[in-house]
């Protein structure tokens, strides 16, 4: 307050219009008064208040030093009929708030707007052209011929076969969309069971809106991420009821805009619900096998889709998904693929029959170091076992006939025989271990 009064009294009797923040400062001298006279008639600034420190007795005439601020303002000659605001605007064309010097002197920084959310690119964008791999046609034909003789889970409980055939077209299309939403990170068998529960309750858009979250979640509780999918299905049903009259959208872009629907689901929905092949539905099977065959060299399923669509003929976009998904479920597993029974075992660049096996008789440096560590660990465990057995032996007198403890050599012999028996048992159960490999369809 002391500084503002000093600035106001140092203006030589001028009239201040506006504020320093707006940059509008106008000075209007009184008519017939010189600046010096006006200054002499200005009132004296009030005396500073005396402040008393704790424990110190205030003496008469003792006060705090006054802060002197000298401000030099340009004199503006007021012309007759000229408003003070106009004169100030002419004298100060640049507002103080826009002056970079004022900003650097400690003015409030500019308010940062929140970052704009980056939306995912439209799936209809063209991909970078990729040359068709050499010899892909005979490999494709061999896998397709093999698939016609083998029934895979995708043929019986796949998303394209889970809609109720007795329902009307609108309900069947909704069944297909819900089945694809449930198939994410879930086996086909589990998806089929969940769809059976929903169809038994009467799966329609109106029924989903009428069910509670707990009721819907109980019907699909076996699928992966069932709580999140419950929320997505409820929100999707509300959008379909409000914008599409209970039917599903007829375009890929509108399908992807629905909650919980991705590009793969959208393209497969267009194929099975609307009968249109607008793109290739790429899941983990299509992505894995396409890279194994050398058709693409990609890191994500979306990159695989764009690469395949750039060279694969459009008339094969609809069948490649079920062909490779079934091939991955029945033969080309993620782990331990059956290369010996593969129809393209000699054409596949990733076939184990074409890759020479490494010589297991020559141990590497890493395997030698690990074996030494294991030997030291066994010796340490043996010494600890002998010590614990010696401590647990009861004390006997000289007259008692105590049975002598077994020698360390006999115990080591028994320990050496145990791993051999375990290895024999493991080799005998190897076939059952292979049969338990999880090779389900994860979308």
RAMO-V161282 format. One record per helix or strand. SS is the DSSP state (2 for helix, 1 for strand). FROM is the first residue (numbers start at 0). LEN is the number of residues. If there is no record, write none. Layout:
BEGIN
ss:SS from:FROM len:LEN
ss:SS from:FROM len:LEN
END
This chain:
BEGIN
ss:2 from:1 len:8
ss:2 from:34 len:7
ss:2 from:83 len:8
ss:2 from:95 len:3
ss:2 from:99 len:5
ss:2 from:135 len:12
ss:2 from:152 len:5
ss:2 from:158 len:3
ss:2 from:168 len:14
ss:2 from:187 len:13
ss:2 from:204 len:6
ss:2 from:212 len:7
ss:2 from:225 len:18
ss:2 from:251 len:5
ss:2 from:262 len:11
ss:2 from:283 len:9
ss:2 from:300 len:11
ss:2 from:313 len:3
ss:2 from:319 len:11
ss:2 from:338 len:3
ss:2 from:364 len:28
ss:2 from:407 len:21
ss:2 from:429 len:6
END
